Amino acid sequence: MTVRAVLSVAAGLLLFASFPPRPLWFLAPVGLALLIGALTAVPLQRRAGFGYGYLAGLGFFVPLLPWIGVYVGPLPWLALAAAEAVFVGLFGALVVHLRALPAAPLWIAAAWSLTEWLRSSVPFGGFPWGRLAFGQPDGLFVSLVVVGGAPLVSFAVALTGAGAAALVRAARRRPRRGWAVPVAVTVLGPLLAAAAWPLVRTGTDDGATTVTVAAIQGSVPRLGLEFNAQRKAVLDNHVARTFELAAEVDAGRVPRPQVVIWPENASDIDPLRNADAARDISAAAAAIDAPILVGAVLVNGDGTTSNSVIVWDAESGPGEQHDKKIIQPFGEYLPWRSFFRLFSEYADRAGFFVPGDGDGTVTAAGIPIGVATCYEVAFDRALRESVDAGAQLLAVPTNNATFGDTEMTYQQLAMSRLRAVEHGRAVVVAATSGVSAIVEPDGRVQQSTPLFVPAALVAQVPVRTDVTLASRLGVAPELVLCAAAVAAAGLALVRERREKAGAAARPPAGAAGAPAGGRFDKEDL
């Protein structure tokens, strides 16, 4: 293996190490600087850039995603990591293609934004897991999410890494020259992040009104794919923990919540069809004297299922509901089922869920609540649509029991923290087996639970009607960054063709009229 290949794999490992539960967010720009430096140190072909980028992608995604295969074996995990690494390979090819442009670090960072957008969009609706922004909830760059959402945070991290790589190249030149652009782009991201911090909402600024919320973590009888074989036990756990909370409220030990949030799959028994389940949920709502957002699996008339969150009132029963709109391929449904069952016996365990519609908002206790169920929180549009519809509080009900004792739940919690800052809203994370959490609008975790134990969180959180700049701008910042990358790639292609045409028109070196000393190659910045 060549030195450049080793550096590429090391770059990917640094990107992985920057993600929760480790607080090493600063390794992300270092990892990108290492990869970009390896790709720009000497001229390379684009296919070589793709290869080294692909190695970096494997170094990143293989250790990031083992939770995919914790109960189904390594094939799905390694296949997904290999597929996602293709997009980092594409980034590597773009780095090689863009390296000779003026202010190249800017366009290289935009190229990272473009490949993240592609990875979040295709195939099968995309897989945003591992976006650079999702490793930054404790980092310097997180404040930029309030301006341009997750895409701007990822861009700033990539820009800092690209600038650092150019700075190292400038320092190694003899004579030393061309410092201005590398220095400027290296410090630009941190400076913009510092300027954005005053825009970040806190729990007490602007005289925000508050609401008392509770998150119930009932836990599960056992981990793994078979946990839902004991569906009644899972429902009973959440009912019982809600009754325990009601007793604590009645004893005056904790304040009474105005709304209670149960996790995804808290009732895998359809409470709209099963009278016993409905009765148990109503009893829990009556005991706590508050509506409950119940994560439930609903059986549709055509035999398909919906992953729903239902507002359940003790008196009136089921009310508004959010049917999960962004469903997980290879889990909640299986594209190309007949093909993929050839490779894994677990293929037929994938569900027959169908996506819902609506704006992702339900109203409980008079409060519009935006809901992103589990996988949805990774997608920018999910909670953005909720806030656009008037959500004043955000909820992320999730079920992580199928991923065991892995880093998945911490990676997902980081996304919820980022969304809190992005939209200036408190986020309530309710997980079947943990980690459940109450997240402040500035991304701080006010309370959290351990894994695999029944628990309840009760907290007072702000509710807001104002919206952040990121919420207003929506997808625009990402479109601008992607358009810049495409335009830069087009310009680089035009320059390359002109240089080839000029080289073909020049007489060979040593021939009459040929310039002495041969061709001059401009150093990239």
Sequence and secondary structure as in RCSB ss.txt:
>XXXX:A:sequence
MTVRAVLSVAAGLLLFASFPPRPLWFLAPVGLALLIGALTAVPLQRRAGFGYGYLAGLGFFVPLLPWIGVYVGPL
PWLALAAAEAVFVGLFGALVVHLRALPAAPLWIAAAWSLTEWLRSSVPFGGFPWGRLAFGQPDGLFVSLVVVGGA
PLVSFAVALTGAGAAALVRAARRRPRRGWAVPVAVTVLGPLLAAAAWPLVRTGTDDGATTVTVAAIQGSVPRLGL
EFNAQRKAVLDNHVARTFELAAEVDAGRVPRPQVVIWPENASDIDPLRNADAARDISAAAAAIDAPILVGAVLVN
GDGTTSNSVIVWDAESGPGEQHDKKIIQPFGEYLPWRSFFRLFSEYADRAGFFVPGDGDGTVTAAGIPIGVATCY
EVAFDRALRESVDAGAQLLAVPTNNATFGDTEMTYQQLAMSRLRAVEHGRAVVVAATSGVSAIVEPDGRVQQSTP
LFVPAALVAQVPVRTDVTLASRLGVAPELVLCAAAVAAAGLALVRERREKAGAAARPPAGAAGAPAGGRFDKEDL
>XXXX:A:secstr
  HHHHHHHHHHHHHHHTSTTS  TTHHHHHHHHHHHHHHSS   HHHHHHHHHHHHHHHHHHH GGGGTTT HH
HHHHHHHHHHHHHHHHHHHHHHHTTSTTHHHHHHHHHHHHHHHHTTTTTT   TT GGGG TTSGGGGGHHHHHH
HHHHHHHHHHHHHHHHHHHHHHSSS    HHHHHHHHHHHHHHHHHGGGS  SSGGG EEEEEEEEE   SS SG
GGGGGHHHHHHHHHHHHHHHHHHHHTTSS   SEEE  TTTB S TTT HHHHHHHHHHHHHHTS EEEEEEEE 
TTS EEEEEEEEETTTEEEEEEE SS  BTTTB TTHHHHTTT TTGGGS  B    S SEEEETTEEEEE  GG
GGGSHHHHHHHHHTT SEEEEEE  GGG SSSHHHHHHHHHHHHHHHHT  EEEEESSS  EEE TTS EEEE  
TTS EEEEEEEEE     HHHHHTTHHHHHHHHHHHHHHHHHHHHHHHHHHHHHHS  TTSTT  TT        
